[in-house]
């Protein structure tokens, strides 16, 4: 959700939406609209007329496509995937200011592009900005068995592989136990 201390974050919106669709692949239109409103989208633009079920279906499909990029750990493959999204769904960058947000870049095709195109173009831009700012992949899908939760890794330190310290700890303990079992069997 939008944090007033940090302002709007397209990357956070991308992660939250992709995660919600990962958890519930058929997330209802009303829940998608609520999530988007929580990230600063205008409620008037999220009514059933402005955001119909077809738009929600396109948004869910786009979130599933972005999930592939969010799970990518190789920088070169991630960059290739983002460039492919720009090629397919983007347009010439433009500065815009709307809905109380400060000036920011848009690379989507505007009102005629549809919800899926908008999400793919804006999500690709958000991830491309992170890749160039940090010089590495600054997002991921949790590597812990049974988790897979999407996360941003924009803090200091080494590259993260887990969504939380809890998952990282469980993974380390499980690896330690596997090693010990292997040593005992040898």
Kinemage of the C-alpha trace (Angstrom):
@kinemage 1
@onewidth
@group {chain A} dominant
@subgroup {mainchain}
@vectorlist {calphas} color= white
{ca unk a 1} P 0.000 0.000 0.000
{ca unk a 2} L 1.030 3.624 -0.394
{ca unk a 3} L 3.168 4.825 2.487
{ca unk a 4} L 2.850 8.583 2.885
{ca unk a 5} L 6.453 8.747 4.144
{ca unk a 6} L 7.767 7.163 0.962
{ca unk a 7} L 5.163 8.336 -1.551
{ca unk a 8} L 3.938 6.331 -4.494
{ca unk a 9} L 5.957 3.314 -5.621
{ca unk a 10} L 5.169 1.608 -8.914
{ca unk a 11} L 7.475 -1.233 -7.853
{ca unk a 12} L 5.540 -1.760 -4.605
{ca unk a 13} L 2.259 -1.712 -6.565
{ca unk a 14} L 3.705 -4.295 -8.960
{ca unk a 15} L 4.844 -6.560 -6.124
{ca unk a 16} L 1.562 -6.263 -4.223
{ca unk a 17} L -0.587 -6.961 -7.279
{ca unk a 18} L 1.570 -9.839 -8.552
{ca unk a 19} L 1.615 -11.355 -5.060
{ca unk a 20} L -2.159 -11.044 -4.682
{ca unk a 21} L -2.688 -12.799 -8.029
{ca unk a 22} L -0.076 -15.452 -7.150
{ca unk a 23} L -2.007 -16.252 -3.982
{ca unk a 24} L -5.423 -16.104 -5.707
{ca unk a 25} L -5.126 -16.485 -9.510
{ca unk a 26} L -8.805 -15.565 -9.900
{ca unk a 27} L -8.700 -12.586 -7.537
{ca unk a 28} L -12.098 -10.876 -7.902
{ca unk a 29} L -12.363 -7.603 -9.802
{ca unk a 30} L -13.494 -5.775 -6.652
{ca unk a 31} L -10.400 -6.949 -4.752
{ca unk a 32} L -8.138 -5.836 -7.601
{ca unk a 33} L -9.864 -2.448 -7.615
{ca unk a 34} L -9.380 -2.121 -3.852
{ca unk a 35} L -5.700 -3.003 -4.161
{ca unk a 36} L -5.220 -0.445 -6.956
{ca unk a 37} L -7.060 2.219 -4.953
{ca unk a 38} L -4.722 1.495 -2.045
{ca unk a 39} L -1.865 2.380 -4.378
{ca unk a 40} L -3.324 5.721 -5.361
{ca unk a 41} L -5.465 4.881 -8.383
{ca unk a 42} L -8.567 7.061 -8.558
{ca unk a 43} L -11.699 5.311 -7.275
{ca unk a 44} L -13.660 6.863 -10.161
{ca unk a 45} L -11.369 4.983 -12.554
{ca unk a 46} L -12.021 1.699 -10.791
{ca unk a 47} L -15.803 1.464 -11.098
{ca unk a 48} L -17.285 -1.524 -12.931
{ca unk a 49} L -17.759 0.668 -16.018
{ca unk a 50} L -14.177 1.974 -16.046
{ca unk a 51} L -12.612 -1.278 -14.810
{ca unk a 52} L -14.854 -4.087 -16.102
{ca unk a 53} L -14.279 -7.807 -15.603
{ca unk a 54} L -12.448 -7.937 -18.956
{ca unk a 55} L -10.001 -5.338 -17.625
{ca unk a 56} L -9.580 -7.336 -14.414
{ca unk a 57} L -8.900 -10.498 -16.447
{ca unk a 58} L -6.268 -8.637 -18.488
{ca unk a 59} L -4.711 -7.308 -15.283
{ca unk a 60} L -4.583 -10.792 -13.726
{ca unk a 61} L -2.934 -12.168 -16.892
{ca unk a 62} L -0.431 -9.297 -16.863
{ca unk a 63} L 0.376 -9.973 -13.201
{ca unk a 64} L 1.052 -13.632 -14.019
{ca unk a 65} L 3.363 -12.555 -16.851
{ca unk a 66} L 5.222 -10.149 -14.546
{ca unk a 67} L 5.588 -12.981 -12.027
{ca unk a 68} L 7.985 -14.659 -14.463
{ca unk a 69} L 10.207 -11.552 -14.444
{ca unk a 70} L 9.922 -11.248 -10.658
{ca unk a 71} L 11.220 -14.805 -10.328
{ca unk a 72} L 14.199 -14.209 -12.627
{ca unk a 73} L 17.569 -14.201 -10.851
{ca unk a 74} L 19.844 -13.602 -13.827
{ca unk a 75} L 20.348 -9.895 -14.588
{ca unk a 76} L 20.847 -10.368 -18.325
{ca unk a 77} L 17.715 -12.499 -18.725
{ca unk a 78} L 15.746 -10.041 -16.586
{ca unk a 79} L 16.913 -7.138 -18.772
{ca unk a 80} L 15.976 -9.070 -21.925
{ca unk a 81} L 12.522 -9.805 -20.494
{ca unk a 82} L 12.003 -6.150 -19.557
{ca unk a 83} L 13.102 -5.005 -23.019
{ca unk a 84} L 10.637 -7.460 -24.568
{ca unk a 85} L 7.849 -5.994 -22.409
{ca unk a 86} L 8.806 -2.459 -23.481
{ca unk a 87} L 8.796 -3.550 -27.123
{ca unk a 88} L 5.414 -5.211 -26.857
{ca unk a 89} L 3.560 -2.921 -24.437
{ca unk a 90} L 5.449 0.352 -24.139
{ca unk a 91} L 5.638 3.572 -26.063
{ca unk a 92} L 7.847 6.657 -26.061
{ca unk a 93} L 8.388 7.870 -22.471
{ca unk a 94} L 6.452 10.905 -21.353
{ca unk a 95} L 6.366 12.933 -18.156
{ca unk a 96} L 2.997 13.168 -16.489
{ca unk a 97} L 1.504 14.445 -13.265
{ca unk a 98} L -1.950 13.350 -12.175
{ca unk a 99} L -4.070 12.339 -9.206
{ca unk a 100} L -1.882 14.157 -6.697
{ca unk a 101} L 1.302 12.326 -7.753
{ca unk a 102} L 4.451 14.343 -8.554
{ca unk a 103} L 5.916 14.373 -12.054
{ca unk a 104} L 6.847 10.861 -13.161
{ca unk a 105} L 7.492 8.814 -16.300
{ca unk a 106} L 4.883 6.848 -18.152
{ca unk a 107} L 5.698 4.417 -20.938
{ca unk a 108} L 2.221 2.939 -21.371
{ca unk a 109} L -0.016 3.670 -24.354
{ca unk a 110} L -2.440 5.804 -22.379
{ca unk a 111} L -6.165 5.326 -22.042
{ca unk a 112} L -6.401 3.182 -25.191
{ca unk a 113} L -3.834 0.650 -24.021
{ca unk a 114} L -5.967 -1.352 -21.635
{ca unk a 115} L -5.306 -2.531 -18.109
{ca unk a 116} L -2.919 -5.344 -19.018
{ca unk a 117} L -0.759 -3.177 -21.293
{ca unk a 118} L -0.671 -0.438 -18.652
{ca unk a 119} L 0.434 -2.843 -15.931
{ca unk a 120} L 3.088 -4.538 -18.066
{ca unk a 121} L 4.565 -1.247 -19.307
{ca unk a 122} L 4.539 0.464 -15.910
{ca unk a 123} L 5.805 -2.660 -14.157
{ca unk a 124} L 8.642 -3.052 -16.667
{ca unk a 125} L 9.593 0.590 -16.131
{ca unk a 126} L 9.606 0.154 -12.344
{ca unk a 127} L 11.825 -2.932 -12.517
{ca unk a 128} L 14.120 -1.352 -15.112
{ca unk a 129} L 14.591 1.653 -12.830
{ca unk a 130} L 15.492 -0.659 -9.938
{ca unk a 131} L 17.917 -2.654 -12.100
{ca unk a 132} L 19.700 0.501 -13.240
{ca unk a 133} L 19.648 2.164 -9.814
{ca unk a 134} L 21.006 -0.826 -7.886
{ca unk a 135} L 23.054 -2.420 -10.664
{ca unk a 136} L 21.497 -5.774 -9.775
{ca unk a 137} L 18.130 -7.461 -9.523
{ca unk a 138} L 16.427 -5.748 -6.586
{ca unk a 139} L 13.362 -7.977 -6.436
{ca unk a 140} L 12.638 -11.663 -6.217
{ca unk a 141} L 10.463 -14.616 -5.417
{ca unk a 142} L 11.235 -16.229 -2.077
{ca unk a 143} L 13.499 -19.267 -2.453
{ca unk a 144} L 12.190 -20.951 0.708
{ca unk a 145} L 10.418 -24.251 0.081
{ca unk a 146} L 6.684 -23.699 -0.104
{ca unk a 147} L 6.810 -19.891 -0.054
{ca unk a 148} L 7.450 -18.144 -3.399
{ca unk a 149} L 6.236 -14.771 -2.084
{ca unk a 150} L 7.387 -11.784 -4.167
{ca unk a 151} L 9.501 -9.100 -2.506
{ca unk a 152} L 11.570 -5.988 -3.157
{ca unk a 153} L 15.220 -6.134 -2.131
{ca unk a 154} L 16.138 -2.453 -2.179
{ca unk a 155} L 17.819 -2.298 1.196
{ca unk a 156} L 21.514 -2.440 1.952
{ca unk a 157} L 23.457 -5.664 2.034
{ca unk a 158} L 23.880 -8.620 -0.221
{ca unk a 159} L 21.340 -9.934 -2.698
{ca unk a 160} L 18.299 -11.379 -0.944
{ca unk a 161} L 16.824 -14.768 -1.771
{ca unk a 162} L 14.035 -14.807 0.811
{ca unk a 163} L 11.010 -12.625 1.484
{ca unk a 164} L 11.648 -12.392 5.219
{ca unk a 165} L 14.099 -13.287 7.957
{ca unk a 166} L 11.655 -16.014 8.993
{ca unk a 167} L 11.863 -17.744 5.602
{ca unk a 168} L 15.647 -17.265 5.469
{ca unk a 169} L 16.015 -18.818 8.920
{ca unk a 170} L 13.751 -21.771 8.067
{ca unk a 171} L 15.752 -22.380 4.866
{ca unk a 172} L 19.097 -22.270 6.736
{ca unk a 173} L 17.837 -24.624 9.452
{ca unk a 174} L 16.448 -27.050 6.857
{ca unk a 175} L 19.761 -27.000 4.941
{ca unk a 176} L 21.674 -27.584 8.182
{ca unk a 177} L 19.453 -30.547 9.067
{ca unk a 178} L 19.878 -32.038 5.585
{ca unk a 179} L 23.676 -31.747 5.893
{ca unk a 180} L 23.636 -33.396 9.326
{ca unk a 181} L 21.441 -36.249 8.063
{ca unk a 182} L 23.835 -36.686 5.144
{ca unk a 183} L 26.848 -36.801 7.463
{ca unk a 184} L 25.112 -39.327 9.739
{ca unk a 185} L 24.251 -41.564 6.791
{ca unk a 186} L 27.823 -41.444 5.402
